[in-house]
Amino acid sequence: MMTKQDLLRQLPSVDSVLSHDIVPDLIDTYSYDVVRDTIRDVMAHIRQQILAETAVDVTSDAIMAQVEEQLQAIFQPTLRPVINATGVIIHTNLGRALLSKSAQRAITEVAGQYNTLEFDLDNGKRGSRLVHASQLLRDLTGADSAIVVNNNASALIMILSALARDHEVVISRGQLVEIGGGFRIPAIMKQSGAYLVEVGTTNRTRVADFADAVTGDTAMFLRVHSSNFKQIGFTEQPSLEELAETAHAHDILAVDDLGSGTLIDTSQFGLDYEPTIQDIVNAGFDLICFSGDKLLGGPQAGIIIGKQAVIDNLKRHPLARALRVDKLTYSALVATLEHYRRDEALTHIPVWQMISQSLNAIHQRAQHWSEQVGGRVLQSESTVGGGSLPGTTMPTHVLALDVSSPDDFMAELRAGSMPVIARVSDGMVLFDPRTVLPEQDDSLIESIQQIIQ
Ligand SMILES: *Cc1c(COP(=O)(O)O)cnc(C)c1O
């Protein structure tokens, strides 16, 4: 039995640990000072463990293993890739929409080279960044004009600040929603200096309620997508057309915060029908705003489309400068919109690939996973997420693992070098192939194997 003193005597010096074989490589990666300081930290900790009579290994190999682990932990970025096996396609906590391959390439191209962000190649003079996604947005939606800002929340703040400050905005009581992350419509109104006029009831609002609320101070009728909840039963909202017509009859604006916003009819995939962006343009709305990274399947952005004169007003507002987007966003957005123009969104944009995947293909992957790691293939449900299509699910097949402690198992999955986020249901850990990229299959299987063996 070795005493504390024996162990302390055996503890190598910092200098001798620094001569370990793997140190030069570590210094290459992390710098001399960082490696030396980390060795000191690890050895101080080992010394304390010896004094507390905890069993420790004092060989240089054991010390360096700890040093390496600590260096990796220190230099691990907080923002890093994970595997999403939850089956929630637009997962707000896991980065929402994944970009298509060509959107990823577009970002890489402009990121490392000078570019035409605000430069007109025809006349060699300064150009406007506002041109970049405009034409595509006009062609795809049928709107006259467009402007892109940082995200949809800022789009709404900009619309209200620029067009309704010190004026009244009429909204249905059924749509005074909180979208998440503390984003509440009444608070946004207040922030923008607009006066909220609520009409109708929680479940039923008619177009006459809107018309009756109009005064000399009314600036707009606002529709807000209910995003993350669903009203069922005895409910009523005015049709898009009658709301727009009534607004125009009173010479005020009809504005729609569409939230997710889709260019593709979702009902063809067995999902609920949602009016598309084009439907709302056709209904005569003056302004429509939606997110770039929900059902559109592009980068984070707030996209505002609508009538020329109204968008021109927004472009002149000081917030247009404050909320503008950068070259990376424009490049990814344009590449994403190009997929729609080429009618290849379903095969090229990850959100739509995941939505339109065949149940058969999903079943085959779950089956393949189960052949490697055991467990059973069960029927389950995936969701679109991101405040799109609330309450709607899509049938799926999952790999279900029966483990003694699902919570511990999930924690081990998250602790891996490529963390896996799964879902627990009925005491089983479920893995939904719908949201796992095919190229991540091997990594997922390896992560599970490491835990179960
Ligand atoms: C998601 C959402 C927003 C916020 O959009 P971000 O792009 O997250 O800023 C605003 N309104 C509605 C209705 C939404 O669904």
The ligand as a MOL file (V3000), in Angstrom:
LIG
                    3D

  0  0  0     0  0            999 V3000
M  V30 BEGIN CTAB
M  V30 COUNTS 15 15 0 0 0
M  V30 BEGIN ATOM
M  V30 1 C -41.5620 32.6690 -35.7480 0
M  V30 2 C -42.4940 33.8140 -35.7830 0
M  V30 3 C -42.0390 35.1290 -35.5920 0
M  V30 4 C -40.6120 35.4160 -35.2800 0
M  V30 5 O -39.8060 35.1400 -36.3880 0
M  V30 6 P -38.2180 35.0620 -36.2030 0
M  V30 7 O -37.7140 34.8150 -37.5820 0
M  V30 8 O -37.9800 33.9410 -35.2470 0
M  V30 9 O -37.7740 36.3540 -35.6510 0
M  V30 10 C -42.9410 36.1610 -35.6620 0
M  V30 11 N -44.2470 35.9290 -35.8990 0
M  V30 12 C -44.7310 34.6720 -36.0970 0
M  V30 13 C -46.1850 34.4910 -36.3570 0
M  V30 14 C -43.8700 33.5820 -36.0500 0
M  V30 15 O -44.3370 32.3430 -36.2370 0
M  V30 END ATOM
M  V30 BEGIN BOND
M  V30 1 1 1 2
M  V30 2 1 2 3
M  V30 3 2 2 14
M  V30 4 1 3 4
M  V30 5 2 3 10
M  V30 6 1 4 5
M  V30 7 1 5 6
M  V30 8 2 6 7
M  V30 9 1 6 8
M  V30 10 1 6 9
M  V30 11 1 10 11
M  V30 12 2 11 12
M  V30 13 1 12 13
M  V30 14 1 12 14
M  V30 15 1 14 15
M  V30 END BOND
M  V30 END CTAB
M  END
